[in-house]
Amino acid sequence: FITPTGEMNNMLILNDLLPYEQPFNRAPWNYNGNETIINSFPTNTTDWVLLALHNSNNPQETIAQRAALLDVNGSLRDINGEIGISFPDIESGDYYVSIRHCSHLGIMSNQSVSIPNDIAFDFTESENKAMGEGQLVNKNGKFALISGDYDGNGIINNLDFNKWNLENALVGQYVTWDGDGNGIINNLDFNLWSVNRSKIGIGLLQK
C-alpha cells in the first residue's frame, strides 16, 4: 500500500515477476483452475487472489472458486482484463464471498451476497464488511487484508517467520513471504509479519 496515492504498488508486473498461471495450485489452497494470462497483464495489476463463493446456509461449503487479478485500486479483474469476476456455471442466488492471497489472511463477507450482483461488494469500505473481528486493517480510510500469513494457513505465527527467515534476502522472485509485493525480500517483509503476528483469521478459512 502506497500511502500518498491510496493504492497498491504494481512492482511485480513492472519487474516481470508475476506468474502468468494462477499460483494457487499447491497447498494449502490446492486450487486446480486453469486461469492463465495469454499475452500481458493489465497495467494496474498488483497480484493474483483466489475468490470463492460459499453456501449461504453453510459457509464452510465452497461452491465455486476463481483465480482473479487484483488491481492497484482494490478492484478485481477477470483474466480477460474486465472489472468483475463471473461464475458462469453457478445458479443465481445468495452466497458468502471470500478472498485469499498468498501472503495475507483470507477474509469472508459478513453477509451473503446476491449473485449476480450489479453493485460490487466492497470490503474496503468498512472493517464490518468482513466476517469476524479485526479481520481487516485500516489504511488511511481504506480497509485492507492483513499481511504476514506467509504459509497461507489462516494464522500468523512463527511458522510464517520461519519461511521468511530461511530466505530473507531474495531479489527478483515471486514468493509468499514477500509481504509488500515488490519482489524484494528484506526486513520490510519481516516488519509486516512482526506487527501482525498472533493475528488469526476466521476458522472457516483456516487450512
C-alpha positions in Angstrom: 0.0 0.0 0.0 1.4 3.4 -1.0 0.1 6.0 1.5 0.3 9.1 -0.8 -1.6 7.5 -3.6 -4.0 5.4 -1.6 -3.3 2.5 -3.9 -1.0 -0.6 -4.0 2.2 -1.0 -6.0 2.5 -2.9 -9.2 6.2 -3.8 -8.9 5.6 -7.5 -9.6 4.5 -6.9 -13.2 6.9 -4.0 -13.8 9.7 -6.4 -13.0 8.0 -9.3 -14.8 7.8 -11.4 -11.7 4.1 -12.1 -11.6 3.3 -15.7 -12.8 1.2 -16.0 -15.9 -0.6 -19.0 -14.5 -2.6 -18.8 -11.3 -0.4 -19.5 -8.2 -2.9 -21.3 -6.0 -2.3 -24.8 -7.4 -0.4 -26.0 -4.4 -1.0 -26.4 -0.6 -2.8 -25.0 1.3 -5.1 -23.7 -1.5 -5.0 -26.8 -3.8 -7.0 -25.0 -6.5 -6.7 -26.6 -9.9 -8.2 -23.9 -12.0 -6.6 -23.1 -15.4 -6.6 -19.3 -15.3 -3.7 -18.1 -17.4 -2.7 -14.8 -18.9 -2.1 -15.3 -22.6 -0.5 -12.0 -23.6 0.1 -9.5 -20.9 -1.3 -8.4 -17.6 -3.5 -5.3 -17.3 -1.1 -2.4 -16.4 -2.6 -1.8 -13.0 -2.4 -5.4 -11.7 -0.7 -5.9 -8.4 -1.2 -9.7 -7.8 -3.4 -12.7 -8.0 -6.1 -13.5 -5.5 -8.4 -16.5 -5.0 -12.1 -15.7 -5.0 -14.7 -18.2 -3.7 -18.4 -18.4 -3.3 -19.8 -20.3 -0.3 -23.1 -21.9 0.6 -25.3 -19.2 2.3 -26.7 -21.8 4.7 -23.3 -23.5 5.3 -20.4 -21.1 4.6 -17.9 -23.9 5.3 -19.0 -25.4 1.9 -17.2 -23.9 -1.0 -19.5 -23.8 -4.1 -17.1 -22.3 -6.7 -13.7 -20.7 -7.0 -11.9 -18.5 -9.4 -8.4 -17.0 -9.5 -8.6 -13.3 -10.3 -6.4 -10.3 -10.8 -6.1 -7.6 -8.1 -6.0 -4.1 -9.4 -3.9 -1.5 -7.6 -7.1 0.3 -6.5 -8.5 -2.9 -4.9 -10.9 -3.9 -7.7 -10.9 -7.4 -9.0 -10.4 -8.2 -12.7 -11.1 -11.3 -14.7 -8.2 -12.7 -16.7 -9.6 -11.1 -19.8 -8.9 -7.7 -18.1 -12.5 -6.8 -17.4 -13.5 -5.5 -14.0 -15.6 -8.1 -12.1 -15.4 -11.9 -11.9 -18.0 -14.1 -13.5 -19.1 -17.6 -12.3 -21.0 -18.8 -15.3 -21.7 -22.3 -14.0 -23.4 -21.4 -10.7 -27.1 -20.8 -10.1 -28.2 -17.3 -9.3 -28.7 -16.9 -5.5 -27.1 -15.8 -2.3 -23.5 -16.7 -1.4 -20.9 -15.7 1.1 -17.8 -14.4 -0.7 -14.2 -15.0 0.4 -10.8 -13.7 -0.9 -7.5 -15.3 -0.2 -4.0 -14.1 -1.1 -0.6 -15.8 -0.9 0.8 -13.7 1.9 -2.3 -12.2 3.7 -5.0 -13.5 6.0 -8.1 -14.5 4.0 -11.5 -12.8 4.6 -15.1 -13.7 4.1 -18.0 -11.4 3.6 -20.1 -10.6 6.8 -23.3 -11.4 4.9 -24.4 -13.4 1.9 -24.3 -11.6 -1.4 -26.9 -12.0 -4.1 -25.2 -13.3 -7.3 -25.1 -12.0 -10.0 -24.7 -8.5 -8.5 -24.8 -5.1 -10.2 -23.3 -3.3 -7.2 -19.9 -4.5 -6.0 -19.5 -5.8 -2.5 -16.7 -3.5 -1.3 -14.5 -4.9 1.5 -12.5 -1.6 1.6 -15.5 0.4 2.9 -15.6 -0.8 6.5 -14.0 -3.3 8.9 -17.5 -4.7 9.4 -17.6 -5.9 5.8 -15.6 -8.9 6.8 -16.9 -11.7 9.0 -15.3 -11.8 12.4 -13.5 -9.2 14.4 -10.3 -7.5 13.4 -10.1 -9.2 10.0 -9.2 -6.0 8.1 -6.6 -3.3 8.7 -7.4 0.4 8.2 -5.0 2.0 5.7 -5.8 5.7 5.6 -9.6 5.2 5.5 -9.5 2.1 3.2 -9.7 -1.4 4.8 -7.3 -4.0 3.5 -6.1 -7.6 4.1 -3.7 -8.3 6.9 -0.2 -9.2 5.7 2.1 -11.8 7.3 0.3 -15.1 6.7 3.3 -16.4 4.7 2.2 -20.1 4.8 -1.4 -19.4 3.9 -3.0 -21.4 6.8 -5.0 -18.5 8.3 -2.9 -17.9 11.3 0.1 -15.5 11.6 2.7 -17.1 13.9 6.3 -18.4 14.0 5.7 -20.7 11.1 5.4 -17.7 8.9 8.5 -16.1 10.4 10.4 -19.4 9.6 9.5 -19.1 5.9 10.9 -15.6 5.8 13.9 -16.4 7.9 15.1 -19.2 5.7 15.4 -17.0 2.6 15.2 -13.4 3.7 17.5 -11.7 1.1 15.9 -12.7 -2.2 15.7 -10.3 -5.1 13.6 -10.7 -8.2 11.5 -13.7 -7.0 7.8 -14.4 -6.5 7.4 -16.0 -3.1 4.7 -16.0 -0.4 6.9 -14.2 2.2 7.1 -11.1 0.0 4.6 -9.3 2.3 4.7 -6.0 0.5 4.7 -7.5 -3.0 7.7 -5.7 -4.5 9.8 -8.7 -5.5 12.4 -8.0 -2.8 12.6 -10.0 0.4 14.0 -8.0 3.3 13.3 -6.5 6.7 10.2 -4.7 5.5 8.5 -8.1 5.0 9.7 -9.1 8.5 8.2 -5.9 9.8 4.8 -6.7 8.3 4.9 -10.1 9.9 6.0 -8.7 13.2 3.3 -6.1 13.6 0.6 -8.7 12.7 2.0 -11.7 14.5 -0.6 -13.6 16.6 -3.5 -12.4 14.4 -5.9 -15.2 13.5 -8.2 -15.4 10.5 -11.7 -16.8 10.8 -11.9 -20.5 11.3 -13.8 -21.1 8.1 -10.7 -20.2 6.0 -8.0 -21.8 8.1 -6.2 -24.7 6.5 
